[in-house]
Amino acid sequence: MPIHRPLFALVILTVTSLPAQNIFPDGRLDPTRNPETTSQPLHTPLPDQYIWTSGDITVRRPDRSNFPWNRPQLRADPHFFRARFSVTRIPDAATLYIAGPREAHVYLNGHLLADFTSNIDAPINFRVFHANATQALKVGDNTLAIEAIRGRGVANGAGAIATQQLAYGEVLVAKIIPAAFGVEAPALVVTDTNWRSTATHAVHWQDPTFDDRDWPAAASLGPIEGNIDFFQWNADAGMYAWPGYMGMSEPLRVYALQPQNVTHIHAAHSRLANLDALTRPSAAPFTITLPNIFTDAEAPTLLLDFGREVSGRLLVESACDCIASLSIAYGESEIEAMSTGLTTGQQGGNYLGTNIIEVPAHGTARGPKSGFRYVRIAFLRGAPLTTFKSIRVEGIYYPVNYAGHFESSDPLLNRIWETGAYTAHLCMQDGIWDAIKRDRGYWAGDLDVAGRVISTVFADTLMIEDTLRGLVPEGTGPAPAINGIPGYSALWITSLYNLYLHTGDRAFLASQRDDLLRILAGMDTTLDSTGLVAKAGHAWLFVDWAPGLHTDTPEARIGTELQYIRAYTAAAHLFTYLGDTANNAKYEARARKSIAAAQAAFRDPNTGTYGTSWQLNSLATLTVADSKDTAIWNNVLSHVKQDSPTDQIISPYFNAYLLDAMASLGHRREALDWLRQYWGGMLAEGATSFWESYDLRWPKSNPHLSLQADGTSGYFVSLAHGWSAGPTAWLAENILGITPLEPGYGTVDIHPDLLDLAWAYGAVPTPHGLIKINVDKKRGIVLEFPQGVSKAVVRFTPFDPNAEVYVNGRLSRCATCLRSGPREPVRVIELASPGHYEITARSLPSIK
């Protein structure tokens, strides 16, 4: 049993009422705490469709692995597209828009309208091109013909098929709008299944009289805003200039955030006026007086600091009669925004590169969606006097309620809790992503940590459910490894189990039964006859970003095996809840067999440990080790620190499991000390959200450049990663001590442990309402739990082992009920009905 350190002073005579739910002051991290600043965009999804040549789509080929997305020279032959449309009158202005290919040649009524190319080495290769189409239109029938060559796309992490097709760049979207650039209007023609397409060149294919009846109809992925998969993995990062495109799923909302500061101002030969208008409302707009002739290198530049990590895009509103061209670069750190280009290993250069946005006269332009804090802007073109109504962030966020909260006598812990909650909230976008800069996609490992935080703080279920569904590979039969990682199949199961513990939603659990069985069946195929992982195949054996734990090594196989055991154990419980006795028995047996095999194969008989790494011994503690065995603590986990070159490397992700392991071994105090050092170290280095990777020893002069993950280091590494938010859930579970004893909090375990804190209070949301607790060493425990919670088991240890316990001023019948721990007696009180409880411990008077 875990050791519970003293909570109370020796004599307690008074109690206090539970404080109202914590209200964070303005200026705290999450600007969406104030719902008055947010809105739902007034937007009708566009009818424009992504199309490509039927029967010639790389992602649909069985040999698609031979044609990776990042090799644009493969399968780069031209594809040809044609469409006919009718015009009753020639508009005053008409603009062609096209996106998808890295290169396109466009013919309207047989005339070459435009040639488009993009830099295939740029991070965003999927771009929007536009051209004036007015002069080439004619009254009556018109023919639009396009030669397209696919783009490089983006990394996609084995996402959904639709996402992968966008990543390959094998999509085309085009339309002609009867209006000037930047003005929205109903289109004359849009890409859809009425278009015809072939990959075979024909003479005079672009002529209006060409007979294309033998060409097959183009294959369509559907409307460009009609599938949430289009918004994943930065696949649509280059669509920001498409007229009318919002590129966000319906539940998301937007808010406006002005810069907090403007720095690195370089006026060059220009004059910048009313800079204050950028950071606060002003009657006078921000203006730039540009010289008649200047090069891009001489363009005026500045850096906007929005004060915190945000998810969204730059929004620029013109107050000028001209079209203005701006060069923008995002950065999660100042140095990332100020850097240019890419270098070997992706160390230099901002993740999305430097991008040009064109701001229509008296119109609005948006930059790419991403995660950032800083934006570097160079003003390249415009009128002699170029005026802007505003330049700000259009934040994109998922509406949640900060139902759970935590406050304590330690301001650092409060900041860590808030930053972890904000980090998890940032990653709640079109599904629960690993990060808002990269990869902007579903990862089961990230969900296993972030899902606990989301359930503990926001009690949101829909997005976790959608993400669980989105992670399951398409098809029937045994599922291939989720995200291509066998251990992540296991973490999909533990994420489902964690969600069910918090919600008790049996209907959703039942809806996932078939996928659960498919994932388990896929895991089973990798086991040998003894129950150990032996057949990884082409899968990626990833445990953590630490030496030996992210390639096919003996250590990575051990870690994967231990993750399997967690999953098999969780699956057996889930089948019990489903009333499926046969599969419950099957996976209980599978878990027992794997535990025995792992203990026999991996436990060092001399040290009693599972190797030397913190990661493997943490997993072993949570799966196969005896909690009363002190070997893992004494030989491995008691040495957790990072102040020597020989200390180990561990990510913020795996540190969540390390904290759990330390607590389960009865060392919450040491876990709390490590939590302060490690996550507090990020805050000390300026973090406003928690980073993908971190080490207390890494250089501090340019910390972002020193971060190491994904086999590289530098600005590529994310500064807002949901898998790093673990302390927020840990503090609720271990300091406030609120955990469900059965799914949906029908019964709860309340085991507060102040450790070195003087007081702590907070709440955890449940399907029945908030469970609130206030713990004070001088005053005792104040507890509230709502209707629907049938029983609360309260466990604590008073300073005085002989103290009497009072509940609401009355001597508790369990006041003398002792449960002997290793060092102190633990009091256990069962509260059998919801309500308000004040629990105090009073020492007996000494007898002289």
C-alpha positions, 0 to 999 in steps of 0.5 A: 500500500502507498505510504501516506504522509501526515496531513493534519496538525495535532489539534484541529478545532475549526473548519472552513467551507469549500471555496468557490470554483477558482476563477483565473484572472485576466492574463492567464494562459488560456484566452478562451477562458473568456467566452465573450471573446470567442465566436463561431465563424459565419461560414457555409462549407465550400462546394469545391472538390478535391479531384484526381485521375481515377485509377492512378492514385498512389495511396490506393496502390498496393505498392504505395510504399515504393512512392513516398510522399517526400520523393516528388520526383517519383510518379511525377508525370503530368495529369490532364484535366478538362471541364466545360461551363457556360457563361451568359455575360462577361463579368467586369473581373474574373479570377482563376484559383488553383491549388494542389499540384506543385506545377500547373499549366492552365488553358482557358478556351485554348489560350494559355492563361497561366503557368504556375510552379512552386519551390518543391524544397519549401516546407509548404509545397501545396499552394494556392495560385491565382490569375486574371481570367477576364479576357479569356472568357467568352459568352456561351460554352467555355473550356478549362484545361489543366496540366497538373504535376503532383506536389511533395505534400507533407508528412502524414504519420499513417493518417487516414487514406484521404489525408495521405492522398493530400500528403502525396499531393495528388489532388487538384482543386480549381475554380473561376470566380467572376470577381477581382482577386480576393472578392468572394462570389458564386463560382462559374466553375469548380472542380467536381466529378463532372471533370474528366481526367487522364494521365495519358498525353494527347495532341491538342488536349487543351483545345476547346474542340478536343473530344474528351469523351473517352477520358474517364470522370475524375475521382473526387475526395469530396468537398474541400471542407467536407472531411475532417481528415483534410485538416490533419497533418498540415495537409491543408497548410497551403490552402490559407489563400483559397477564397472562402476557405476556413478549413476547420471542423464545425465544433471549432471556434475563433477568437482575436488576439492582438500582439503583446509586443512589437520588436525587431523593427527594421524600417529600412527606407520606409516609415512605419507609423502608429505601431501602437495600433498593432498592440491595442485598439486605436483610432489611427491605423498602422501605416507604412510609407514605402519607397518607389523602388526597393528590393525584398532585402530592403523591405521593412520588417518587424516581429510580433509577440503574442505573449503565449503559444497559440493555435491559429493563423495570422489575420491581416485586414487591409485599409488600403486601395492596393493589394499588399504582399507580405512575407511571414514566418511563424515561430514557437520561439523568437529565434525560430521566427527570425530564422530563415531557410532550412539546414541539414537535420532541420535545425534551422528555419521555421517549420512552415518556412517563409510564406507570401500572403497577398492582402486584397484591397480593403480585404482580409488575408490569412496565413497558414494554420499552425502553432506559434507565438511569434510572427516575423513580417516583411512588407514587400509590396503595396501602395506608397502609403499602405494602411492596415486595419489590423494585424492579429491572430485568429485563434482556433480553439475547441470550446471547453469548460475548465470544470476541474481545477487545482490550487495549492500553497505552491505557486509553481505547482499551480502554474504547472497545472495551468500550463498542462491544462492549456497545453492539452486544450491547445491540442484539442483541434480537429481531433486530439492532436499530438501538437499544433505545429507538428504533426497536427495528427492523431497519435495513440501514445499522445492520447494516452497522456493527454486524454487523462488530462482532458477527462480530469480538467474538461470532462470532454468525451466527444473529441476523445471518442472521435480520436479513438475512432479516427486512429483505428486503421481502415479494413477488416480482420486483425488491425495493423499497428496503430500509427505503425507502432505496436505499442501504440495499439496497446495505448489505444486500449489503455486510452479507451479504458481510461475514458470509460473509467471517467465516463462509465459510458457503456454505449460508447464502449460497446460501439468500440468492441469490434475495433477493440477485438481487431486491435487485440487480434493484431497485437496477438499476431506479433507474439511468440508461443511464450507470450512475448513480442517477437514479430515486429515485421515492418512496424516501428518499435517506439517506446520513448525518445531515448537511446535504445527505445525508438528502434528495433532493439531488445530494450524497445521490445521489452517496453512494447511487451510491458505496454502489451501487458497493460493493454491486455489487463485493461482489455480484460476489464473492459470485456467484464464491463461489456459482459463478454465473459469469453473474451474476459477470460481469454485476455486475463489468461493472455495477460497472466501468460505475458506477465510470467514470460516477461518476469522470467525473461526480463527481470534481472535476478541479481538486481530485481530490476528490468534493465537500467532505464527509467522507462522500462522500470516505470512500465514494469512497476505499473504492470509486472512488479510487486509493489512491495518489492523495493528493488526497482526503487532502490536500484533505479527510480530513486536515482532520477535526476538530470544534473550529471552527464551520466544521467538518463534521457527521458521525454516529458511524455514518458515522465508521466508514467515515471510519476505514476510509478514513483507514486505507486511505489509510495514515493509521492514526495520524490515524484513531486520534487521531480515534477517541480524540477523537470516541468518547472525547468521548462517554465523557467526557460520561458515555456507557456506550454509544455514542450515535446522534449526536454532535458534539464542539462540541455543548453539554455542560451538558445533552448529551442535549438537544443531540443532533441526529438524525432532523431533530430534537434532544433526548431523542428521540435514542438513547443506545445505537445499534449503528451507533455501535460501529464502533471495536470492529471497527476496533481488531481489524482495524487495531491487532491487524491480523487480517482474513480473506484468504478467506471463513471465515478459511481464510487470514488477513492479520495486519498489526499496527500499534501506532502510538503504543501500547507493546503490544496483545493480543487475539483474533478469533473464527473458525469454527475457533477464536480467532486470538490475538495479542500485539504488544509494541514491546519483545518482538515478536509472539506469534501463535496460530492454530487448526487450520482456518486453512491460512495466515497472511500476517504483515506488519509493519515493524521499526524497523531496515530491516536487522533480521533476523527470527526465528520461534520463535528461528530465522532466517526464510527471509523475513527478507530478503524486503522489500516496498518501501512509500512510506517503510519496507520491509515484512516479509512472512512466510507461516506455512503451518501452525497453531500458536504463533509468536513473531516477533522482529526483531534488528538486525545488529551495527554494524561499526566 
